[in-house]
Amino acid sequence: MSDEITHRPDTAVLTAAPGVETPLRRFVSDFAESPVATGAFLVLCLIVLLAVFAPLIAPQNPYDLAQVSILDSRLPPGAQSMDGTTFWLGTDGAGRDMLSAMLYGLRISLSVGVMSGLLALTIGMAIGLIAAYAGGRTEALIMRIVDLQLSFPPVLVALMLVAILGKGVDKIIIALIIVQWAYYARTVRGNALVERQREYVEAAHCLALPHRRIVFGHILPNCLAPLIVVGSVQTAHAISLEATLSFLGLGLPPTEPSLGLLISNGFQYMLSGNYWISVFPGIALLITIVSINLVGDQLRDILNPRLRR
């Protein structure tokens, strides 16, 4: 009996251990409080999976001329080709399967948006940290450049850059980086100025720690929360901006079409009743942008202590 009593506390500890609340569990539970954000996150995961595995999922390679026939052009949704293939979302003016074209276009749109967002975040984060930590004339010069960048409409700046650089995935990524970096720089600089006045930064100075360690080891980790929120919003903005440029014919080349170029290709057929060529890619683009924004809004509510209920 004494042995049984002795081992009871250990059993209680082992039983309670799995229920200990960790930061990750708290974050997941807070995020799941919003059914809309949870649904948007699941939709976004599905979109990413469809984009990544597009070559395996798509019924055809829409940019392989051997698989595309001009005789199948502008077939309505659910129509069959002469060889018995069913086009569930119809075909476009070139005879390409719209479902396959949308999967490939979604892949390019997401890759351009994510890559440009990550590179712009890295550049803007470094510039914002330098401005906040250096102060003085360095900060004033950097922030005036940021203000000048943000004073112009993003679409106008992107149009000028693409007109100068030309078409191509790498060119559009460079243009989107130049458009976006200032948003990250301003966000990091504002939060870094607050963190620079904290006691732990003063203690690090008293310990004579290297400036690089203070900036990247102490200040930067406390600025990541707003960066995550801005990054999610700017990714959606980059995807919509790339779609706008492609729709105007200044974005990606026809050999690498995104959702915006697919919408542009079908715009001329809207009045003739072939709505599906533009409508279906437009719906896919809309769902992608809305889901990213909903996830970003929920991340803002969770990571900003002032907005917590």
N, C-alpha and C positions, 0 to 999 in steps of 0.2 A: 504493500500500500504506500509506503514511504517513497519507493522508487517511482510509482505512478504519479504521485503528487509532485515529485521533483521534476519530472519531465513535462508537466503540463505547461509551464511558462514558455518552454522552448517551442512546443506545438503552437501556442498562441502567437508567438513571434513569427513563426514560419507561415502561419495562416494569414497574418496581417501584412506580411512583406509584399505579396503581389499587389495589394491595394494601395501602396504608397504612391502619392501623386508626384509625378516627375514633371519638369517643364514641358516635355514633349506631350505627355498625356493632357496636361492643362491646356496646351495650345490646341490639340485636336478636339478636346471637349468644347472649348470656346468657339472654335471654327464650326463645329457641328451644330451649334445653337441656332444657326440660320439655315433653314431647309433650302432656301433659294441659293445661298452660296455653296452649300454642299452639292446640290444638283448641278450648279454651274461647274464646280470642280470635276465632277464625274463626266460631264459632257466634254470639258476641256481635255481630260485624260483620254477619252474616246477619240477626240479629234487628233490628238498627238499620235496615238497608236495608228490611226488610219493613215496619217501622213508618213510616219516612219516606215510602215509596212505596205506602202502604196504599190510598189512593184509586185508584191506577192498577192495583194487583194484585188487590184484592178483587173477587170476582164481582158483588157488589151493594153498594149503600149500605144497611147494615142499619138506618139511622135515617131513611130516606126511606120514608114510609108508602105511597107509590105503588109501591114495589118489594117491599113485604112483604105477605104474605097470611096471615091467621089460619088458613086451611085447610091451610097447610103446617106447622103447629105440631107440635113433638116428633117430627119424622121421624128415623129412625135414620140413621147414617152410610151414605152411598152411595145413599140413596133419591132418587127423582126427584119433582119437583112435577108438577102437572097440565099445565103448559106445557112439560115436558120438561127443566127445569133440574135438574142433579144437585147435590145437597148432599153433598159429600165427607165433611164432619164432622157432618152432621145439622143440625137446626134446634132452636131453643129454644122455650119456651112461647108466644112471640109470633110464631113463624113466621120468625124471622130466621136467615139462614145463619150457622152457627157459625164457619166459617172467616173470613167477612167481619167478624163481630162481634169475633173474637179479634184480627184485624189492627188494627182501629180501637181496640180496648181496649188493645192493646199500645202503640199510639202514644201514648195518653193517659197510661198508666202510666210510660213512659219519659220523656215530657216533664215530668210532674210531679216525678219523681225527680231528673232532671238539673237542672231549673230550681231546685228547692228546695235541692239540694246546692250549686250554684254560688253562690246568694245567701247561704246559710248559711256557706259557706267564706269569702266576702268579708267578711261581718260578723265572724265568729269570728276570722279572721286579723287584722283591724284591731284588735279588742279585745285579742287575745293579745299583739300587738306593743306596744300601748300599755302593757299591764300589765308586760311584761318590761322595757321600756326606761325607763318612769317609775319603777318600784320604789316602795318606801315604802308609804304609806297607800293610794295609788291602786291599786297591785298587790294589796294585801290586800283592799280593797273589791271589786275585780273578781273575784278568785279566790274570795271567799266567795260571791258571786252565782253563779259557775260551780259551786261545790260544792253550793249549794242546788238549782240546776237539775238537776244530775246525781244528786241523791239521790232524785228521784222517777222511777218507771218511765216510759219514753217513751210507752208506750201510754196510761197514765193522763193524762199531760199533754196528749197529742194529743186524747184524748176530751173533756177539759174545754174545750180551745180550740175544737174543731169545734162542740161544743154551744153555745158562746157566739157564735162567728162565723157559724155556719150553713153550708149546703152551697154548693158551687161550687169551680171549679178554683183561683181566686185565694185563696179561704178555706183550702183544704187546703194550698196552697203556703205561706201565712203560718204555719199551724200547724206544718208540717214544719220551717220555718226556725227557729222558736222552740225546737223540740225539739232541733235538731241543732247550733246555733251553738256551744254550750258545748264539744262535743267538739273542734271546730277550735280554739277559744280555748285550751283546755288544751294541746293538741298544740303549737301555735305558741309559747305562752308557755314551755313546757319547753325547746324547742330554741333559742328566742331568748335565754334566760338563759345557755345554754352559749356561744352565739356572741358574746354581749355581752362575755365575758371574753377573747376572742381578741385577738391582737396587732394584727390589721388594724383592729379597732374602736378600739383605743387610738391607733393611728396616725392614724385619721380624726379623732379628737378633738384630737390634737395639731395637725393641719392646720386646725383650726377649721372643719370642714365643717358644713353645716347639719344639724340633727337629722333632718329629713325625708330627706335624702340618705343619711345613715348607716343609718336604719331600712329604707328601701325599696330603697336601692341596694347595701347591703352585708349587712345582717342577713337580710332577707327572702329573697334568692336562695338562701341556705344552709339555709333552712327549708322549701323547696319539696318536697324528696324525701319526708319523712314526711307532708306535706299531701296529696300525690298518693295515697299508700297509704290514708290515712284517708278521703280523698274517694271512692275507689272502694268502700270498705266501706260508707260512709255512704249512698252512692247506692243500693246494694242494700237497705240497711236502710230507706231512705225508700220504696222501691217496695213492700217487704213491709208497712211500716206503713200506707201508703196503701191497699193491698189489704185490710188488716185493718179499717180504718175503713169502707171501701166495703162490705165483707162484712157489717158490723154495721148498715149503712144510714145511717151518719153521714158518709160521704165525699162522693163526687161525685153529682150528680143523675142520674136515669135517662136524661136526654137526652145525657149525656156519660159513658157507662159505661166503667170500666176493667176490668181482668181480675178484680179483687176483686168488683166488682158482678156480673159475669157468673157467677162462681162462686156468689154469693149467689142469683142468679136461678134457678139449677138445683138448688140444695140441696134444695128442697122436692120435687123429682122423683126424688131418689136412690133412695128406697124403692120407687118404682113401676117401676124398671128403666130409666129414662131417664138413665143414668149420664153420657152424653157431654156433657150440658149443663153439668155442673160439672167433670168429669174433664179434658176437653181444655183449658179455660182454666187449670185448676190445673197441668197439665203445662207449659203455656207459661210460667206464672209461675215455676214451679220451675226450669225450664231457664234462664230469664233471670237469676234471683237466683244460682244456682249458678255460671253462667259468669262473672258479675261478681265473685263472691267468689274464684274460682280465678285470674282475672287479677289481682285485688288481692293475693292471696297471693304470686304470682310477682313482682309489682312490689315487694313488701316484701322479698323475698329478694334482689332485685337492688340496690335502692336503699339497703339497710341494710348497711354494710360488715361489721358483726359477724356477719351471717348468711351471708356469702359463703363458699363452700367453697374 
